[in-house]
Amino acid sequence: MALAFFGLARESHAKIVETEISPPHQVLVRDLLGLSPAEVQSRLSGLEDNWPKVMSFEVVTSRGVLSFAVLTDYLQDAAGMEIIARGRNRALAGMPKVWSACTVRTEDDAAWDTLLMFKDNKLEGVWSKRDAAADTTSDPAADQLPLEEGEAFMAHWGRTLMNKDSSMTVRCAKHESVSDRLLTSRPAQDGLSASDLQGMALLPFAAELPFMNAGRTANKRRGVALYEQLGPGYPLPGGLQTFLSGHTVTSVVRGRDQNYMILKINLGAYEGRNLSNSDDFGLVGVKDGVVQWRALAYSRAAPGLPTNARH
């Protein structure tokens, strides 16, 4: 996230001016339990703004559907979320110039990997950062995919529930990208710079860029709409075979249980000058034609996925 904001300043030759809108304050986990997503967001930030409430991972369990949101992603306004997405897509041009966001500090200094867990639209718990060494939710050597075992994955996904008395320190601010002419001035030079030479080397590929951007935009529209249709607990529309033949799914990854698979859906990206593939992907776990879970592949909330399923 910080890299995205750094990229904004570098790309636009600007400096970031910050204005505090909510002073540092502590929030206990117990203060958040039982609240709706909007109420959790308001209690954390101290603001009433209708910021996006992103659920990055949803899974069917015997108790119903559990929905997870990354704590830090949860406290960005729409412009802040766009900046993060553009940084991820390497589409720095056209970034918003004004946004609001909150910084959060947890007792383990790992807010970036802390998850909020909701059930029936109420917060049930806050999960600590993932211990990669303790995460055994997938076994690539045995061709086992994440969550192939069902909800039992939560016993060994490398996370623990935070104590109800654990605290978080939150501070919110408005940010504005302001032009700085000192940064835009360039000394005169003779001949071509390294950047000029690099641009000339890529010139033959530039003709592909409009088609790549058109594809990114189309996937952003169609892929997102398709992902949103595939709610956990519901069968694939029209059945498995009809669905696979009727929709452009980037790929299907199968585990050792042939009735279980992960669908990778291209969610597109913002248009940019990037010639490499930096699109977003949605991952949908399906067993016997019924959606078991879905996740945004780029999110910290996504299960520990093997390389062939993540990219």
One Martini backbone bead per residue (centre of mass of N, CA, C, O) as a GRO file, in nm:
protein
  311
    1MET     BB    1   0.059   0.061  -0.023
    2ALA     BB    2   0.296   0.258   0.009
    3LEU     BB    3   0.398   0.217  -0.284
    4ALA     BB    4   0.158   0.347  -0.422
    5PHE     BB    5   0.201   0.632  -0.300
    6PHE     BB    6   0.489   0.664  -0.402
    7GLY     BB    7   0.412   0.637  -0.702
    8LEU     BB    8   0.241   0.890  -0.714
    9ALA     BB    9   0.466   1.094  -0.651
   10ARG     BB   10   0.660   1.007  -0.879
   11GLU     BB   11   0.471   1.026  -1.130
   12SER     BB   12   0.367   1.342  -1.052
   13HIS     BB   13   0.567   1.518  -0.911
   14ALA     BB   14   0.490   1.495  -0.590
   15LYS     BB   15   0.349   1.590  -0.288
   16ILE     BB   16   0.234   1.497   0.037
   17VAL     BB   17  -0.050   1.622   0.200
   18GLU     BB   18  -0.139   1.627   0.549
   19THR     BB   19  -0.464   1.588   0.725
   20GLU     BB   20  -0.607   1.566   1.015
   21ILE     BB   21  -0.932   1.388   1.112
   22SER     BB   22  -0.820   1.160   1.327
   23PRO     BB   23  -0.703   1.097   1.608
   24PRO     BB   24  -0.542   0.910   1.809
   25HIS     BB   25  -0.692   0.585   1.890
   26GLN     BB   26  -0.838   0.342   2.092
   27VAL     BB   27  -0.927  -0.008   2.017
   28LEU     BB   28  -1.111  -0.270   2.111
   29VAL     BB   29  -1.220  -0.569   2.024
   30ARG     BB   30  -1.480  -0.568   2.207
   31ASP     BB   31  -1.598  -0.303   2.065
   32LEU     BB   32  -1.663  -0.471   1.779
   33LEU     BB   33  -1.836  -0.686   1.866
   34GLY     BB   34  -2.144  -0.719   1.681
   35LEU     BB   35  -2.083  -0.548   1.445
   36SER     BB   36  -2.110  -0.398   1.166
   37PRO     BB   37  -1.925  -0.296   0.913
   38ALA     BB   38  -2.002   0.006   0.944
   39GLU     BB   39  -1.955   0.017   1.254
   40VAL     BB   40  -1.662  -0.069   1.256
   41GLN     BB   41  -1.555   0.158   1.080
   42SER     BB   42  -1.652   0.391   1.261
   43ARG     BB   43  -1.505   0.304   1.524
   44LEU     BB   44  -1.217   0.310   1.409
   45SER     BB   45  -1.219   0.608   1.265
   46GLY     BB   46  -1.446   0.827   1.362
   47LEU     BB   47  -1.626   0.802   1.104
   48GLU     BB   48  -1.911   0.842   0.859
   49ASP     BB   49  -1.806   0.745   0.613
   50ASN     BB   50  -1.877   0.578   0.296
   51TRP     BB   51  -1.684   0.335   0.280
   52PRO     BB   52  -1.553   0.073   0.163
   53LYS     BB   53  -1.654  -0.286   0.205
   54VAL     BB   54  -1.422  -0.536   0.189
   55MET     BB   55  -1.445  -0.873   0.081
   56SER     BB   56  -1.181  -1.117   0.038
   57PHE     BB   57  -1.320  -1.366   0.208
   58GLU     BB   58  -1.535  -1.656   0.148
   59VAL     BB   59  -1.695  -1.918   0.358
   60VAL     BB   60  -1.816  -2.229   0.404
   61THR     BB   61  -1.992  -2.349   0.691
   62SER     BB   62  -2.168  -2.503   0.947
   63ARG     BB   63  -2.247  -2.184   1.038
   64GLY     BB   64  -2.187  -2.064   0.765
   65VAL     BB   65  -2.089  -1.762   0.641
   66LEU     BB   66  -1.761  -1.639   0.614
   67SER     BB   67  -1.617  -1.305   0.645
   68PHE     BB   68  -1.324  -1.137   0.511
   69ALA     BB   69  -1.114  -0.861   0.621
   70VAL     BB   70  -0.880  -0.630   0.576
   71LEU     BB   71  -0.804  -0.392   0.788
   72THR     BB   72  -0.658  -0.180   0.598
   73ASP     BB   73  -0.862  -0.191   0.359
   74TYR     BB   74  -1.111  -0.084   0.535
   75LEU     BB   75  -0.943   0.221   0.568
   76GLN     BB   76  -1.053   0.332   0.280
   77ASP     BB   77  -1.135   0.515   0.046
   78ALA     BB   78  -1.211   0.512  -0.279
   79ALA     BB   79  -0.947   0.654  -0.363
   80GLY     BB   80  -0.753   0.472  -0.202
   81MET     BB   81  -0.833   0.206  -0.345
   82GLU     BB   82  -0.748   0.301  -0.629
   83ILE     BB   83  -0.449   0.343  -0.570
   84ILE     BB   84  -0.388   0.054  -0.494
   85ALA     BB   85  -0.484  -0.074  -0.762
   86ARG     BB   86  -0.296   0.085  -0.951
   87GLY     BB   87  -0.036  -0.016  -0.825
   88ARG     BB   88  -0.093  -0.317  -0.884
   89ASN     BB   89  -0.143  -0.251  -1.209
   90ARG     BB   90   0.055  -0.026  -1.311
   91ALA     BB   91  -0.155   0.252  -1.308
   92LEU     BB   92  -0.057   0.566  -1.234
   93ALA     BB   93  -0.215   0.706  -1.422
   94GLY     BB   94  -0.493   0.881  -1.286
   95MET     BB   95  -0.471   0.939  -1.005
   96PRO     BB   96  -0.578   1.044  -0.730
   97LYS     BB   97  -0.531   1.352  -0.534
   98VAL     BB   98  -0.759   1.269  -0.320
   99TRP     BB   99  -0.749   1.121   0.015
  100SER     BB  100  -0.856   0.877   0.262
  101ALA     BB  101  -0.693   0.745   0.568
  102CYS     BB  102  -0.592   0.476   0.783
  103THR     BB  103  -0.394   0.403   1.053
  104VAL     BB  104  -0.279   0.084   1.194
  105ARG     BB  105  -0.206  -0.047   1.528
  106THR     BB  106  -0.087  -0.332   1.657
  107GLU     BB  107   0.062  -0.529   1.896
  108ASP     BB  108   0.221  -0.691   1.641
  109ASP     BB  109   0.269  -0.507   1.390
  110ALA     BB  110   0.017  -0.649   1.175
  111ALA     BB  111  -0.221  -0.501   1.019
  112TRP     BB  112  -0.174  -0.597   0.715
  113ASP     BB  113  -0.259  -0.916   0.846
  114THR     BB  114  -0.540  -0.842   0.955
  115LEU     BB  115  -0.859  -0.993   1.038
  116LEU     BB  116  -1.198  -0.967   0.968
  117MET     BB  117  -1.485  -1.145   1.112
  118PHE     BB  118  -1.791  -1.238   0.958
  119LYS     BB  119  -2.139  -1.299   1.069
  120ASP     BB  120  -2.429  -1.197   0.976
  121ASN     BB  121  -2.304  -0.895   0.971
  122LYS     BB  122  -2.105  -0.971   1.217
  123LEU     BB  123  -1.860  -0.945   1.442
  124GLU     BB  124  -1.657  -1.225   1.571
  125GLY     BB  125  -1.347  -1.152   1.483
  126VAL     BB  126  -0.981  -1.131   1.522
  127TRP     BB  127  -0.705  -1.196   1.317
  128SER     BB  128  -0.400  -1.272   1.295
  129LYS     BB  129  -0.129  -1.321   1.159
  130ARG     BB  130   0.040  -1.515   0.936
  131ASP     BB  131   0.206  -1.826   0.974
  132ALA     BB  132   0.374  -1.973   0.733
  133ALA     BB  133   0.491  -2.226   0.888
  134ALA     BB  134   0.180  -2.307   0.993
  135ASP     BB  135   0.078  -2.333   0.700
  136THR     BB  136  -0.134  -2.631   0.585
  137THR     BB  137  -0.367  -2.588   0.353
  138SER     BB  138  -0.142  -2.690   0.153
  139ASP     BB  139  -0.020  -2.965  -0.087
  140PRO     BB  140   0.152  -2.970  -0.369
  141ALA     BB  141   0.280  -3.256  -0.362
  142ALA     BB  142  -0.037  -3.377  -0.333
  143ASP     BB  143  -0.242  -3.197  -0.491
  144GLN     BB  144  -0.346  -2.995  -0.273
  145LEU     BB  145  -0.588  -2.773  -0.215
  146PRO     BB  146  -0.729  -2.524  -0.087
  147LEU     BB  147  -1.001  -2.629   0.103
  148GLU     BB  148  -1.047  -2.937   0.036
  149GLU     BB  149  -1.131  -2.995   0.352
  150GLY     BB  150  -1.255  -2.739   0.433
  151GLU     BB  151  -1.303  -2.587   0.746
  152ALA     BB  152  -1.043  -2.727   0.874
  153PHE     BB  153  -0.828  -2.509   0.796
  154MET     BB  154  -0.851  -2.325   1.062
  155ALA     BB  155  -0.653  -2.511   1.240
  156HIS     BB  156  -0.397  -2.457   0.996
  157TRP     BB  157  -0.351  -2.127   0.885
  158GLY     BB  158  -0.165  -1.945   1.093
  159ARG     BB  159  -0.397  -1.843   1.291
  160THR     BB  160  -0.527  -1.619   1.550
  161LEU     BB  161  -0.720  -1.513   1.792
  162MET     BB  162  -0.782  -1.229   1.934
  163ASN     BB  163  -0.799  -1.072   2.207
  164LYS     BB  164  -1.048  -0.877   2.345
  165ASP     BB  165  -0.812  -0.680   2.485
  166SER     BB  166  -0.707  -0.594   2.237
  167SER     BB  167  -0.534  -0.333   2.063
  168MET     BB  168  -0.594  -0.034   1.859
  169THR     BB  169  -0.433   0.216   1.663
  170VAL     BB  170  -0.592   0.512   1.529
  171ARG     BB  171  -0.540   0.710   1.221
  172CYS     BB  172  -0.668   0.993   1.037
  173ALA     BB  173  -0.637   1.116   0.688
  174LYS     BB  174  -0.580   1.365   0.461
  175HIS     BB  175  -0.481   1.356   0.113
  176GLU     BB  176  -0.249   1.548  -0.105
  177SER     BB  177  -0.150   1.604  -0.432
  178VAL     BB  178   0.129   1.817  -0.491
  179SER     BB  179   0.283   2.015  -0.684
  180ASP     BB  180   0.648   2.001  -0.767
  181ARG     BB  181   0.871   2.178  -0.952
  182LEU     BB  182   1.142   2.069  -0.843
  183LEU     BB  183   1.079   1.773  -0.951
  184THR     BB  184   1.038   1.847  -1.272
  185SER     BB  185   1.314   1.924  -1.310
  186ARG     BB  186   1.560   1.903  -1.581
  187PRO     BB  187   1.849   1.855  -1.695
  188ALA     BB  188   2.044   1.910  -1.936
  189GLN     BB  189   2.119   1.702  -2.233
  190ASP     BB  190   2.314   1.485  -2.417
  191GLY     BB  191   2.132   1.298  -2.580
  192LEU     BB  192   2.041   0.987  -2.474
  193SER     BB  193   1.881   0.831  -2.241
  194ALA     BB  194   1.803   0.546  -2.082
  195SER     BB  195   1.497   0.597  -2.105
  196ASP     BB  196   1.492   0.645  -2.409
  197LEU     BB  197   1.605   0.368  -2.491
  198GLN     BB  198   1.386   0.200  -2.360
  199GLY     BB  199   1.149   0.318  -2.522
  200MET     BB  200   1.257   0.228  -2.803
  201ALA     BB  201   1.260  -0.081  -2.742
  202LEU     BB  202   0.928  -0.079  -2.691
  203LEU     BB  203   0.789   0.030  -2.949
  204PRO     BB  204   0.696  -0.238  -3.103
  205PHE     BB  205   0.478  -0.298  -2.854
  206ALA     BB  206   0.274  -0.052  -2.850
  207ALA     BB  207   0.045  -0.168  -3.037
  208GLU     BB  208  -0.073  -0.359  -2.800
  209LEU     BB  209  -0.191  -0.170  -2.578
  210PRO     BB  210  -0.489  -0.114  -2.666
  211PHE     BB  211  -0.570  -0.417  -2.644
  212MET     BB  212  -0.497  -0.457  -2.348
  213ASN     BB  213  -0.685  -0.235  -2.234
  214ALA     BB  214  -0.946  -0.351  -2.344
  215GLY     BB  215  -0.924  -0.616  -2.186
  216ARG     BB  216  -0.916  -0.495  -1.902
  217THR     BB  217  -1.192  -0.356  -1.917
  218ALA     BB  218  -1.365  -0.605  -1.985
  219ASN     BB  219  -1.280  -0.775  -1.735
  220LYS     BB  220  -1.374  -0.568  -1.523
  221ARG     BB  221  -1.672  -0.608  -1.602
  222ARG     BB  222  -1.720  -0.922  -1.639
  223GLY     BB  223  -1.556  -1.050  -1.406
  224VAL     BB  224  -1.691  -0.907  -1.167
  225ALA     BB  225  -1.980  -1.000  -1.228
  226LEU     BB  226  -1.919  -1.303  -1.204
  227TYR     BB  227  -1.803  -1.311  -0.917
  228GLU     BB  228  -2.067  -1.194  -0.779
  229GLN     BB  229  -2.247  -1.451  -0.853
  230LEU     BB  230  -2.046  -1.645  -0.671
  231GLY     BB  231  -2.187  -1.756  -0.408
  232PRO     BB  232  -2.158  -1.896  -0.122
  233GLY     BB  233  -2.366  -2.197  -0.140
  234TYR     BB  234  -2.397  -2.187  -0.451
  235PRO     BB  235  -2.470  -2.283  -0.748
  236LEU     BB  236  -2.387  -2.307  -1.054
  237PRO     BB  237  -2.500  -2.169  -1.323
  238GLY     BB  238  -2.636  -2.449  -1.491
  239GLY     BB  239  -2.391  -2.580  -1.401
  240LEU     BB  240  -2.080  -2.679  -1.458
  241GLN     BB  241  -2.063  -2.727  -1.770
  242THR     BB  242  -2.223  -2.477  -1.856
  243PHE     BB  243  -2.042  -2.272  -1.721
  244LEU     BB  244  -1.767  -2.344  -1.860
  245SER     BB  245  -1.886  -2.299  -2.160
  246GLY     BB  246  -2.018  -1.990  -2.099
  247HIS     BB  247  -1.735  -1.901  -1.969
  248THR     BB  248  -1.451  -1.694  -1.914
  249VAL     BB  249  -1.210  -1.879  -1.772
  250THR     BB  250  -0.892  -1.873  -1.729
  251SER     BB  251  -0.894  -2.124  -1.515
  252VAL     BB  252  -0.850  -2.471  -1.404
  253VAL     BB  253  -0.796  -2.607  -1.078
  254ARG     BB  254  -0.693  -2.928  -0.974
  255GLY     BB  255  -0.709  -3.182  -0.760
  256ARG     BB  256  -0.742  -3.495  -0.629
  257ASP     BB  257  -1.031  -3.398  -0.625
  258GLN     BB  258  -1.235  -3.391  -0.908
  259ASN     BB  259  -1.480  -3.226  -0.753
  260TYR     BB  260  -1.244  -3.021  -0.709
  261MET     BB  261  -1.204  -2.660  -0.763
  262ILE     BB  262  -1.036  -2.376  -0.920
  263LEU     BB  263  -1.141  -2.066  -1.019
  264LYS     BB  264  -1.014  -1.832  -1.259
  265ILE     BB  265  -1.081  -1.481  -1.260
  266ASN     BB  266  -1.073  -1.212  -1.461
  267LEU     BB  267  -1.074  -0.863  -1.329
  268GLY     BB  268  -0.869  -0.695  -1.440
  269ALA     BB  269  -0.784  -0.341  -1.510
  270TYR     BB  270  -0.625  -0.067  -1.533
  271GLU     BB  271  -0.530   0.149  -1.739
  272GLY     BB  272  -0.205   0.151  -1.916
  273ARG     BB  273   0.163   0.129  -1.988
  274ASN     BB  274   0.159  -0.174  -1.936
  275LEU     BB  275   0.288  -0.484  -2.091
  276SER     BB  276   0.217  -0.645  -1.857
  277ASN     BB  277   0.067  -0.878  -1.639
  278SER     BB  278  -0.160  -0.706  -1.381
  279ASP     BB  279  -0.401  -0.852  -1.313
  280ASP     BB  280  -0.683  -0.943  -1.160
  281PHE     BB  281  -0.804  -1.209  -0.932
  282GLY     BB  282  -1.039  -1.463  -0.895
  283LEU     BB  283  -1.131  -1.712  -0.647
  284VAL     BB  284  -1.308  -2.035  -0.688
  285GLY     BB  285  -1.452  -2.276  -0.488
  286VAL     BB  286  -1.546  -2.609  -0.608
  287LYS     BB  287  -1.808  -2.856  -0.516
  288ASP     BB  288  -2.026  -3.024  -0.685
  289GLY     BB  289  -2.118  -2.730  -0.814
  290VAL     BB  290  -2.042  -2.573  -0.543
  291VAL     BB  291  -1.980  -2.297  -0.369
  292GLN     BB  292  -1.732  -2.260  -0.105
  293TRP     BB  293  -1.545  -2.019  -0.219
  294ARG     BB  294  -1.398  -1.681  -0.210
  295ALA     BB  295  -1.125  -1.477  -0.363
  296LEU     BB  296  -0.876  -1.240  -0.359
  297ALA     BB  297  -0.565  -1.306  -0.469
  298TYR     BB  298  -0.416  -1.031  -0.356
  299SER     BB  299  -0.500  -1.098  -0.076
  300ARG     BB  300  -0.431  -1.162   0.261
  301ALA     BB  301  -0.700  -1.343   0.296
  302ALA     BB  302  -0.605  -1.545   0.129
  303PRO     BB  303  -0.516  -1.836   0.099
  304GLY     BB  304  -0.257  -2.058   0.082
  305LEU     BB  305  -0.137  -2.053  -0.235
  306PRO     BB  306  -0.034  -2.192  -0.492
  307THR     BB  307   0.125  -2.074  -0.759
  308ASN     BB  308  -0.075  -2.195  -0.984
  309ALA     BB  309  -0.329  -2.036  -0.839
  310ARG     BB  310  -0.237  -1.727  -0.815
  311HIS     BB  311  -0.141  -1.673  -1.145
   0.00000   0.00000   0.00000
